[in-house]
Amino acid sequence: MGGSWISDLGMNAINAAAGSALATLLGLLFGAVTLVLSAATGRVAPSVYVSMGLALALYLVNAFFPLSEQPADWPRWSPFYYYLTENPLVTGMP
């Protein structure tokens, strides 16, 4: 918000907070997946790698599957769909 005020971008503080809240929820989701996997397996590194792979796969599903007509509804299974579908800095939290 400081950069927005300095450069006079006109960003709304409430919308910036909504974007930050959505990013925090996204991070908490994948952190929870990592925690569950590490508690189930007792190993931290593989749990982190699986969670990172899952995040990457879900991001790619959200990014590329809307370009095809066949699996058009698959991006709705990705948490990135709800984070990136609408611009939270402009429209606020959907």
LINKAQUI-V756419 format. One record per pair of residues at least 12 apart in sequence whose ideal C-beta (glycine too) atoms are under 7 Angstrom apart, sorted by the first residue. I is the first residue (numbers start at 1). J is the second residue. D is the distance in Angstrom with one decimal. If there is no record, write none. Layout:
# LINKAQUI-V756419
i:I j:J d:D
i:I j:J d:D
This chain:
# LINKAQUI-V756419
i:1 j:13 d:5.8
i:1 j:16 d:5.5
i:11 j:89 d:6.2
i:14 j:92 d:6.5
i:15 j:88 d:6.3
i:15 j:89 d:5.3
i:15 j:90 d:6.6
i:15 j:92 d:4.8
i:16 j:89 d:6.3
i:18 j:88 d:4.9
i:18 j:92 d:4.8
i:18 j:93 d:3.8
i:19 j:88 d:3.9
i:19 j:89 d:5.0
i:21 j:93 d:6.6
i:22 j:83 d:5.1
i:22 j:88 d:5.5
i:22 j:93 d:6.3
i:26 j:79 d:5.8
i:26 j:83 d:5.1
i:29 j:79 d:5.6
i:30 j:51 d:5.4
i:30 j:55 d:5.2
i:33 j:51 d:4.9
i:33 j:54 d:6.5
i:34 j:47 d:5.2
i:34 j:48 d:5.7
i:34 j:51 d:4.1
i:37 j:50 d:5.7
i:37 j:51 d:6.5
i:58 j:78 d:4.2
i:58 j:79 d:6.5
i:58 j:80 d:5.9
i:59 j:80 d:5.1
i:61 j:74 d:5.7
i:61 j:75 d:5.9
i:61 j:78 d:5.0
i:62 j:75 d:4.6
i:62 j:78 d:4.2
i:62 j:80 d:4.1
i:62 j:81 d:5.1
i:62 j:84 d:6.7
